[in-house]
């Protein structure tokens, strides 16, 4: 049974915040594309590299922070989320991701965030 867009996002967030690379990559395909300010990552290998060598290195022990500014908008197979996170080394305020889902996976994702060092 196919997961809903929200279910895929919930799985993705849990995997990212627990730094579980195997679970993170279950949500992508070899055709997935992640577009960030740090570059464009095409396919599972490149996307995994982004998480292993960029975001989760720069934000070790990252935790989501609930704020009144956090937003989740859902329209069919597309979700936009504004989020805040904190880690041992920095903080992200007003991060914005857009996800487009297809065939039970993240097909396209944009991620815009700036890490503010502590």
C-alpha positions in Angstrom: 0.0 0.0 0.0 1.4 3.4 -1.0 2.2 5.9 1.7 0.7 9.4 1.7 2.9 12.4 1.1 2.6 13.2 4.9 3.7 9.6 5.8 6.7 9.8 3.5 7.6 13.2 5.0 7.2 11.9 8.6 9.5 8.9 7.7 12.0 11.2 6.1 12.2 13.6 9.0 12.5 10.8 11.6 15.4 9.3 9.6 17.2 12.6 9.1 16.9 13.7 12.7 18.1 10.2 13.9 20.9 10.3 11.3 19.8 7.0 9.9 21.2 7.1 6.3 19.7 3.7 5.3 16.2 4.9 6.2 16.8 8.4 4.6 17.7 6.8 1.3 14.6 4.5 1.3 12.6 7.7 0.5 14.6 8.5 -2.7 15.1 6.7 -6.1 18.0 6.8 -8.6 15.9 9.5 -10.5 15.3 11.7 -7.4 16.8 15.2 -7.5 17.6 17.4 -4.5 18.2 21.1 -5.2 19.9 23.2 -2.5 22.0 26.3 -2.1 25.0 23.9 -1.8 24.3 22.3 -5.2 22.1 20.0 -7.2 22.2 16.3 -6.2 20.9 13.8 -8.7 20.2 10.2 -7.7 20.6 8.3 -4.5 24.4 8.3 -4.3 24.6 12.1 -4.7 21.8 12.7 -2.3 23.3 10.4 0.3 26.6 12.2 -0.1 24.8 15.5 0.6 23.4 14.2 3.9 26.7 12.4 4.9 29.1 15.1 4.0 27.2 18.4 4.3 24.0 18.8 6.3 24.5 16.2 9.0 28.2 17.0 9.4 27.6 20.7 9.8 24.6 20.1 12.1 25.6 17.2 14.3 22.9 15.9 16.7 20.3 18.1 14.9 17.0 18.5 16.5 13.8 20.0 15.2 12.6 23.1 17.1 8.9 23.9 17.1 8.2 27.6 16.6 5.1 29.6 15.7 6.7 30.3 12.3 6.9 26.7 11.3 4.5 26.0 8.4 3.4 22.8 6.7 1.4 23.2 3.4 0.1 20.2 1.6 -1.5 20.1 -1.9 -1.8 16.6 -3.3 1.6 15.2 -4.0 3.5 18.4 -3.0 4.4 19.6 0.5 6.2 22.8 1.5 7.5 23.1 5.0 9.2 25.9 6.9 11.3 24.6 9.8 13.8 25.5 12.5 16.5 23.2 13.8 19.4 23.3 16.3 22.6 21.3 16.7 25.8 21.1 18.7 27.4 23.5 16.2 24.6 25.8 14.9 21.1 26.7 14.2 18.8 26.9 11.2 16.0 29.4 11.2 13.4 29.6 8.5 14.6 26.6 6.5 12.2 25.9 3.7 11.9 22.6 1.8 9.5 21.7 -1.0 8.9 18.0 -1.7 7.2 16.5 -4.7 6.3 12.8 -4.3 5.8 10.1 -6.9 5.5 6.4 -6.7 5.8 6.3 -2.9 9.1 8.3 -2.9 10.6 11.8 -2.9 10.8 12.6 -6.6 12.0 16.2 -6.3 13.0 18.3 -3.3 14.3 21.8 -2.9 15.9 22.8 0.4 16.8 26.4 1.3 18.5 27.0 4.7 21.4 28.8 6.2 23.4 27.4 9.1 24.2 30.0 11.8 27.2 28.9 13.9 27.1 29.1 17.6 
